[in-house]
Amino acid sequence: MDKQKKEATIKEFQRSATDVGSVEVQVALATARITELTAHLKLHKKDFSTRRGLVAVVNNRRTLLNYLQREDYDRYITLVRKLSLRR
């Protein structure tokens, strides 16, 4: 992910002007990373080290989403809809 895309993602999901590490920002960045890794794996099907990294990022995002769902359900629903993670 290039610097401009990362900054745009942070700006879109931050809760205040100085926020760069809230759960929403972390989940949004993880989602962008998952999208990039998935596209890479479609081209390179036998790249198992990248697949392992993808699984780690997916697990981390799931952990963050579980935490947000447990702590503030309204923020969780808003984030899931914004990122269109659930159908």
Residue, then its C-alpha position, 0 to 999 in steps of 0.5 A: m500500500d502506498k503512502q497516499k492510499k494509507e493516509a486517505t484510508i486513515k483520514e476516512f476512518q479516524r475518529s479525531a484529527t490526531d487518531v491513527g490507531s483506533v480500532e476503526v483505522q486498524v480494521a480499515l488498513a487490514t481490509a486494504r491489505i487483505t484486498e492487496l494480498t488477495a489480488h497478489l495470490k490470484l496471480h501467484k497461486k503457489d506463494f504460500s508465504t504470502r498466503r500465511g501472511l494473509v491468514a495472519v492479517v485476516n485473523n488480526r482483523r477478526t480479533l479487532l472486529n470481535y473486540l469492537q462488537r463486544e465493546d461498542y456494537d453501534r460502532y461495529i455495525t457502522l464500520v462493517r457497513k462502511l467497509s461492506l464486510r457482511r452481505 
